[in-house]
């Protein structure tokens, strides 16, 4: 449903706008559960994200002192930021409910689980959100099995497409 502004519906203003995706996360981890978290940013970082300048490939999340932190996420400096630009590789605090943080902390103490950032996006109200996944690292044979399954699915789709012509 389109959003409303002063009583009128504005078409095309709904949904989320993706800023960055961590494509290697689903390849390297078997994601069990996902969470949506807010992120504490400065003004120039948000303007930089509007230019679509963000990188999540090597990023990960940690829990320290009852707070969740995003580490190694690179947000390029804003082109017109000047002295207000901050360090592009700094740690950024994530905003989650206390119960969520406590349950995540308990689960991450289990061997083999990790908190992985999956996607960064603007939500319906143009706030920056981060999709987090609790994942277990895949072994090499799991990755091979997934690649073989994807290949067979592609072959089946091709055969069905040729058959329907």
N, C-alpha and C positions, 0 to 999 in steps of 0.2 A: 504494500500500500504506500503510495507516495506520501511524503511528509507535507505538513501544512505550514504555511507562512501567512499570517494575517488572514486566516480563513480560506485561503485558496490552496488547492493542491498543486504542488510543483512536480511535474514529471521528471524522472531521471535522477532524483536526489535521494534514493534509498539504497540500502545495502552498505557494504564495506568496500573501501578502496585499498587494495593491497599495496604496501610499500616495499616489503622484502619478504622472501620465502627462504627457508633453510631446506633446500632440496636434499641435501645429504642426510638429514636427520632421519627421514623415513627409510633410507637405505641402510643406515648404520644401526638404527634402534627399532625395536618392536614397541610401538607406542600403545600403552595400555589405557591411559586416561588423559584427557586434555582439560586445560583450565584457561580462562581468559583473565589477564591481569592488566591493570593500568601501569603506566611507567612515568617516573618523575623526570621531566626534561626541562631544559631552558628554552627561551623563546627562539633563539637562533637555531637550535636543534630541530624544532618543529618546522621552521621555515625551510631548513635544509631538507627535511623529509618531504616537504611539498614538491621539492625539485627531484624527488625519488632517489635520494643519495643515502643509502644505508646498506650494510652488509652483515648478515647473520651466520655466515658459513662456519666460522670457528667459535661461535658464541656458546656459552653454557650458563647455567644458573646455579647459585650456591645459597645456602641459608646460614647466616651468621648473626648471632645475637637476636634471634627471633624476627629477622628481616630477610627478605628474599632480594638477591642482587643479581643483575645481569652483567656478565663479565665478557669481555672481548667482542662486544658488538661495536662495529665501526660505523659512526655517523659522520660523514664528511662535513667539514666546516662550511657554513653558509657563505655563499659567494660575496654577499654584501655585509657580512657580520662584523668585520673589523676587530676591535678589541674585545667585543662581547662573545666571540667564539670561544668555546671551551675545548678541553682536550677531547679529540674524537674517539679515543679508546678508553675513556674513564668508566668506572663502575656506575651503573644506574640502578636506583632502587625501584623495585616492583611493588605494586599495590595489590594486596590480597587481603581477604578477611583473616582474622586471627585463627579461627578454626581451621581454615584451609592451610595456613602456614604450619600449624601444629600437626595436622594430619600428614602433610607433605614431609615434614621433618622426620616423623616417625617412619614413614615408608621409605625415605631415602637412606635411612640407616640400614635397611635390608641390603644384602649383598647384591650387586649387579644393577641396581636401579639408578637412574640419572634424571635430572630435570633439564629438558632440552627445549630451547625456543624453536618454535615451528614457523611462525608467521607474524609479521608486524603489519598493522593496518590502521586506517582511520575508520572509526565506527560511524553510525548514523549521525551522531552529534559532532563529528569531526574531532574526536579525541583519539589520541594514539593509544592503541591497545596491542598487547602481545599475547599470542596464543602459545601456551606452554604444554609440553607433553611429558608425562612420566613414562620413561621407556627403559627397556632392558636391552642391553647391547646384543647385537646379533653375531653369531659365529659365521665363519666363512661359508660353511655348507648351507646355512639358512639363506644367505645372500644368493648363492647359486640356485637354490630351490626357487626363490622368488623370481629370479631372472628367467628361469626355465618356464615357470608358470605364466609370466607375462608374455613370453614368446609364443607359447601355445595358444594363449588367448588371442593374440594378434593374428596368428595363422587361421584360427577358427573364424574370426571376424572377416578376414580376407575371403575365405572360402564362401561364407554366407553372402557376402557382397557380390561375388562373382556369380553365385547361383541365382541371386535375385535379378540379375540383369537380363 
